[in-house]
């Protein structure tokens, strides 16, 4: 279960398919610079490159962190 608040009225915050540059799967938040958004789940899965730490996922965001940076929250890994 995600540990973040989902705003159903938001037009900018939404679930998105993405490719995340992640050396490990234990993190739950990722800076926008580590996330590449894809239009479809299949595109994200096809672009995956696990040996280079590029892992497909569903993310929620972007959101502005308390430090002022754009972040995405992990909803679930696709692989």
C-alpha positions as CSV (number, residue, x, y, z in Angstrom):
1,X,0.0,0.0,0.0
2,X,1.5,3.4,-1.0
3,X,2.3,5.7,1.9
4,X,1.4,9.0,0.3
5,X,-1.8,10.9,-0.1
6,X,-3.5,10.7,-3.5
7,X,-5.5,13.8,-4.6
8,X,-8.3,12.6,-6.9
9,X,-9.0,16.2,-8.0
10,X,-5.5,16.8,-9.1
11,X,-4.8,17.3,-12.8
12,X,-1.0,17.2,-12.6
13,X,-0.5,14.4,-10.0
14,X,-1.3,11.0,-11.5
15,X,-0.1,7.4,-11.9
16,X,2.3,7.1,-14.8
17,X,4.3,4.4,-16.4
18,X,8.0,5.0,-16.0
19,X,11.5,3.8,-16.3
20,X,13.5,4.4,-13.1
21,X,17.3,4.5,-12.7
22,X,17.5,2.7,-9.4
23,X,20.6,0.8,-8.2
24,X,18.3,-0.9,-5.6
25,X,14.5,-1.5,-5.2
26,X,14.3,-0.4,-1.6
27,X,13.6,3.3,-2.2
28,X,10.0,4.6,-2.3
29,X,10.7,8.2,-3.7
30,X,12.8,9.2,-6.7
31,X,13.9,12.6,-8.0
32,X,12.6,13.5,-11.4
33,X,16.1,13.2,-12.9
34,X,16.0,9.5,-12.3
35,X,12.5,9.0,-13.9
36,X,11.6,8.7,-17.6
37,X,7.9,8.8,-18.2
38,X,6.4,6.4,-20.9
39,X,3.0,6.5,-22.4
40,X,2.2,2.8,-22.0
41,X,3.2,0.0,-19.6
42,X,4.6,-1.9,-22.6
43,X,6.9,0.9,-23.6
44,X,8.3,1.1,-20.1
45,X,8.8,-2.7,-19.9
46,X,10.4,-2.8,-23.4
47,X,12.9,0.0,-22.4
48,X,14.0,-1.7,-19.2
49,X,17.7,-2.5,-18.9
50,X,18.2,-4.2,-15.5
51,X,22.0,-4.6,-15.9
52,X,22.2,-0.8,-16.1
53,X,19.7,-0.3,-13.2
54,X,16.8,0.9,-15.5
55,X,13.7,-0.7,-14.0
56,X,10.1,-0.2,-15.2
57,X,7.5,0.9,-12.6
58,X,4.3,2.7,-12.0
59,X,4.9,6.1,-10.2
60,X,2.7,8.8,-8.8
61,X,3.7,12.4,-9.4
62,X,5.4,14.7,-10.0
63,X,5.2,16.3,-6.6
64,X,7.3,19.0,-5.0
65,X,9.3,17.8,-2.0
66,X,9.9,19.9,1.1
67,X,13.3,20.7,-0.4
68,X,11.7,22.2,-3.5
69,X,12.7,19.4,-5.9
70,X,10.3,17.4,-8.2
71,X,9.9,13.8,-7.0
72,X,7.9,10.7,-8.0
73,X,6.5,8.1,-5.5
74,X,6.8,4.4,-6.3
75,X,3.4,2.7,-6.7
76,X,4.7,-0.6,-7.8
77,X,7.5,-2.2,-9.8
78,X,6.6,-3.7,-13.2
79,X,9.5,-6.2,-13.2
